[in-house]
Amino acid sequence: MDDHIRVSDADRERVTARLQENFAEGRLNQDSLDERISAALNAKTFGDLRPLTADLPGPVRRPRPFPVRRL
């Protein structure tokens, strides 16, 4: 994604959720979380958001359960 493209509220919310997950897992301390969330909420472009999670692992994709077939 081009770093100059403007972000939406949903983009900002996805980044803040990811930051909170990493805080809960112990990768960020409270000060770092607060700084990054503030920066995410004020981000205008993807170039503003990208550095906030660059040093964190990607989102964990949990497998979807198999659908239950009823007979």
C-alpha positions as CSV (number, residue, x, y, z in Angstrom):
1,M,0.0,0.0,0.0
2,D,1.2,3.5,-0.9
3,D,2.4,5.4,2.2
4,H,0.7,8.6,0.9
5,I,-2.8,7.1,0.8
6,R,-5.1,8.5,3.5
7,V,-6.3,6.2,6.2
8,S,-9.9,5.6,7.4
9,D,-11.2,5.4,11.0
10,A,-11.4,1.6,10.5
11,D,-7.7,1.5,9.6
12,R,-6.8,3.4,12.7
13,E,-9.0,1.1,14.8
14,R,-7.3,-2.0,13.4
15,V,-3.9,-0.6,14.3
16,T,-5.0,0.3,17.9
17,A,-6.5,-3.1,18.4
18,R,-3.2,-4.7,17.3
19,L,-1.3,-2.5,19.6
20,Q,-3.6,-3.5,22.5
21,E,-3.1,-7.2,21.7
22,N,0.6,-6.8,21.8
23,F,0.4,-4.9,25.1
24,A,-1.7,-7.7,26.5
25,E,1.0,-10.2,25.4
26,G,3.7,-8.2,27.1
27,R,5.5,-6.8,24.0
28,L,4.7,-3.2,24.8
29,N,4.7,-1.3,28.1
30,Q,2.1,1.2,29.1
31,D,4.1,4.3,28.0
32,S,4.8,2.8,24.6
33,L,1.2,1.7,24.1
34,D,-0.1,5.2,25.0
35,E,2.4,6.9,22.6
36,R,1.6,4.6,19.8
37,I,-2.2,4.8,20.2
38,S,-2.0,8.6,20.3
39,A,0.0,8.5,17.1
40,A,-2.4,6.0,15.5
41,L,-5.4,8.1,16.3
42,N,-3.7,11.2,14.8
43,A,-2.4,9.4,11.7
44,K,-3.4,10.8,8.3
45,T,-1.7,8.3,5.9
46,F,-0.5,4.7,5.9
47,G,3.0,6.1,6.1
48,D,2.0,7.4,9.6
49,L,0.6,4.1,10.7
50,R,3.2,1.7,9.3
51,P,6.0,2.5,11.8
52,L,3.7,2.0,14.8
53,T,3.6,-1.8,14.3
54,A,6.8,-2.3,12.3
55,D,8.7,-3.9,15.3
56,L,5.7,-6.2,16.2
57,P,4.8,-9.6,14.9
58,G,2.0,-9.8,12.4
59,P,-1.6,-10.5,13.5
60,V,-2.1,-14.2,14.4
61,R,-4.6,-15.8,12.2
62,R,-6.7,-18.3,14.2
63,P,-8.0,-21.2,12.2
64,R,-11.7,-21.2,11.6
65,P,-13.6,-24.1,13.0
66,F,-15.0,-26.7,10.6
67,P,-18.7,-26.2,9.9
68,V,-20.9,-28.7,11.7
69,R,-22.9,-30.8,9.4
70,R,-26.3,-31.9,10.7
71,L,-27.8,-35.0,9.5
